[in-house]
Amino acid sequence: MPCGYAAGVSSREDLAFEAVVRRIAAGPYFDGLSAGPLAPLRSAPPAAVAEAEDLIGQPLPSLLRRLYVEVGNGGFGPGYGLLGLRDLHQSGSTNARSGRRDGVLTLCYWGCGISSELDLVDGQVWGRDPNPAPDGVSCTFPQHMTVVDWFLKWAEGTLHQPWLVQDPTTGVWRGATDAEHAAVLEDMFGVGGPAD
C-alpha cells in the first residue's frame, strides 16, 4: 500500500474513475448533441493503448489508460466526447492518436475548432481556441489541471469549454476563469444558468 494511504481510502484517481462511471450510468454520457440514442460504449483493447503509447513516445496517465480499457474507446466525456485511440469514436477523421503532436494528445473537441489537449510530458491539460486569437498570439493556453482534475470537473458538471480571452486589466491573452464562464452564463441565461 502506498505511503500515506489508509486502508479503504481511495486515491483521487480512483475517485475520478468512479465519478466518471457514475456520470456515464446516469446518462447522457457525453455533452455533444446526439442524433439518436447513444450507442453502447466499447472498451479499447490493451493493444490499442500500447500502440498509442508507442506512437506518442509517452505513457498515457493511468486514469486515462484505465478509462480507455475499462470504460470505452472514447465517445464519453465533455464536448463531443473523448476521442478514441483507434477505430471507434472520432471527430471527422481525427482520433486521439492522429490528433497528437509533440507529446500532446487531443482529448476532445468542443466545436468551432476548440479542443482540450493533454501534454503527456508534464501531465497538464491545455485548451486550444483559435477563434479570437489575433496574429502573434498563441491559441493554446494552460487550463491549470491534470487529466484527473479534468475528468472530476466533467463528472461534477463544472468543466467548461476552453475559451481564450484577453484579460481586461493586463491585456494578456489567457484561458477564461471559472468566474468568467459563470458571469457569461449568468448574462445569457440568468442566475440559474441555462435550463436543462
C-alpha positions in Angstrom: 0.0 0.0 0.0 1.4 3.4 -0.9 2.7 5.5 2.0 0.0 8.0 3.1 -3.0 5.9 2.1 -5.2 4.3 4.8 -7.0 1.1 4.1 -10.3 1.7 2.4 -9.4 5.3 1.3 -9.4 5.8 -2.5 -6.9 7.9 -4.4 -8.1 11.0 -6.3 -7.6 8.9 -9.5 -10.0 6.2 -8.1 -12.5 8.8 -7.1 -12.3 10.3 -10.6 -12.8 6.9 -12.2 -15.8 6.2 -10.0 -17.3 9.6 -10.7 -16.9 9.2 -14.5 -18.6 5.7 -14.3 -21.5 7.2 -12.2 -21.9 10.1 -14.7 -22.0 7.7 -17.6 -24.5 5.4 -15.8 -26.7 8.5 -15.2 -26.6 9.4 -18.9 -26.2 11.0 -21.3 -22.6 10.2 -21.2 -21.3 12.9 -23.4 -22.1 16.6 -23.7 -22.4 16.9 -27.5 -25.6 16.7 -29.4 -26.7 13.2 -30.4 -28.9 12.5 -33.5 -30.4 9.5 -31.7 -29.9 7.0 -28.9 -26.4 6.7 -27.7 -24.5 3.5 -28.8 -23.1 1.3 -26.1 -19.5 2.1 -25.1 -16.9 -0.4 -26.2 -13.6 -0.5 -24.4 -10.2 -0.2 -26.2 -8.1 -3.3 -26.5 -4.9 -3.1 -24.4 -3.0 -3.4 -27.7 -4.5 -0.1 -28.9 -3.3 1.6 -25.7 0.2 0.2 -26.2 0.2 1.2 -29.8 -0.8 4.7 -29.0 1.9 5.0 -26.3 4.5 3.7 -28.8 3.4 6.3 -31.4 3.3 9.1 -28.9 6.5 8.1 -27.2 5.0 8.7 -23.8 2.8 6.5 -21.5 -0.8 7.6 -21.0 -1.7 8.7 -17.5 -3.0 5.7 -15.6 -6.5 7.1 -15.2 -6.8 7.8 -19.0 -5.4 4.3 -19.7 -7.9 2.7 -17.3 -10.9 4.7 -18.8 -10.0 3.5 -22.3 -9.5 -0.1 -21.3 -12.3 -0.5 -18.8 -15.0 2.1 -19.9 -14.8 2.9 -23.6 -12.6 3.7 -26.5 -13.8 7.3 -26.4 -17.3 8.5 -27.0 -18.0 9.7 -23.4 -17.0 12.9 -21.6 -17.0 16.6 -22.3 -17.6 18.3 -25.6 -18.2 15.8 -28.4 -16.7 13.1 -26.3 -13.3 11.7 -25.6 -11.6 10.7 -28.8 -10.9 7.0 -29.3 -7.4 5.6 -29.7 -8.2 3.7 -32.9 -11.3 2.9 -34.7 -14.5 3.9 -32.9 -15.0 7.5 -31.6 -13.6 10.1 -33.9 -14.2 13.7 -34.9 -14.1 13.8 -38.6 -11.1 11.7 -39.5 -9.3 12.6 -36.2 -8.9 10.2 -33.4 -6.8 10.8 -30.3 -3.7 9.3 -31.9 -4.0 11.2 -35.2 -4.7 14.4 -33.2 -1.4 14.1 -31.4 1.6 16.3 -31.9 4.9 16.7 -30.0 3.8 14.7 -27.0 0.3 16.2 -26.9 -2.8 14.1 -27.2 -6.1 15.6 -28.2 -8.7 14.6 -25.6 -11.8 16.1 -27.2 -13.3 18.7 -29.5 -15.9 21.2 -28.3 -16.9 22.6 -31.7 -15.7 25.6 -33.7 -12.1 24.3 -33.7 -11.8 24.3 -29.9 -10.2 21.4 -28.2 -8.8 20.1 -24.9 -5.4 18.6 -25.1 -3.2 16.7 -22.7 0.6 17.3 -22.6 1.9 13.8 -21.8 5.2 15.2 -20.7 4.0 17.4 -17.8 0.5 15.9 -17.4 -1.3 19.2 -17.8 -4.5 19.8 -19.8 -4.3 22.7 -22.3 -7.1 24.5 -24.1 -6.9 25.4 -27.8 -9.2 28.1 -29.0 -8.2 29.5 -32.4 -11.3 31.7 -32.8 -10.4 35.1 -31.2 -6.6 34.7 -31.3 -5.1 37.7 -33.1 -1.9 37.3 -35.2 1.1 36.5 -33.0 -1.0 35.2 -30.0 -0.9 31.5 -29.3 -4.3 29.9 -29.3 -3.2 27.3 -26.8 -3.2 28.0 -23.0 -2.9 26.0 -19.8 -6.1 25.0 -18.1 -4.2 24.5 -14.8 -5.4 21.0 -14.2 -4.4 17.4 -14.7 -6.5 14.8 -16.5 -7.7 13.6 -13.1 -8.9 17.2 -12.3 -10.4 17.4 -15.8 -12.5 14.3 -15.5 -13.6 15.1 -12.0 -14.8 18.5 -13.1 -16.7 16.9 -16.0 -18.3 14.3 -13.7 -19.3 17.1 -11.3 -20.7 19.2 -14.2 -18.3 22.1 -13.6 -15.9 21.6 -16.6 -16.2 24.5 -19.1 -15.2 24.6 -22.7 -11.7 26.2 -23.1 -12.1 29.8 -24.1 -9.3 32.3 -25.0 -9.9 35.8 -23.6 -8.0 39.0 -23.3 -7.5 40.0 -19.7 -9.3 43.3 -19.2 -6.7 44.6 -16.8 -3.4 43.4 -18.2 -4.3 42.9 -21.9 -2.7 39.5 -21.9 -4.5 36.7 -23.7 -5.2 33.7 -21.5 -7.8 31.0 -20.7 -11.1 32.1 -19.2 -11.5 31.5 -15.5 -14.5 29.7 -14.0 -15.8 33.0 -12.7 -15.7 34.5 -16.2 -17.6 31.5 -17.6 -20.2 31.8 -14.8 -20.6 35.6 -15.5 -21.2 34.9 -19.2 -23.7 32.2 -18.5 -25.5 34.4 -16.0 -25.6 37.3 -18.5 -27.0 34.9 -21.1 -29.4 32.8 -19.1 -29.9 34.4 -15.7 -28.7 33.4 -12.2 -29.6 29.7 -12.6 -27.7 29.2 -15.9 -29.1 27.5 -18.9 -32.3 25.4 -18.4 -31.8 21.7 -19.0 
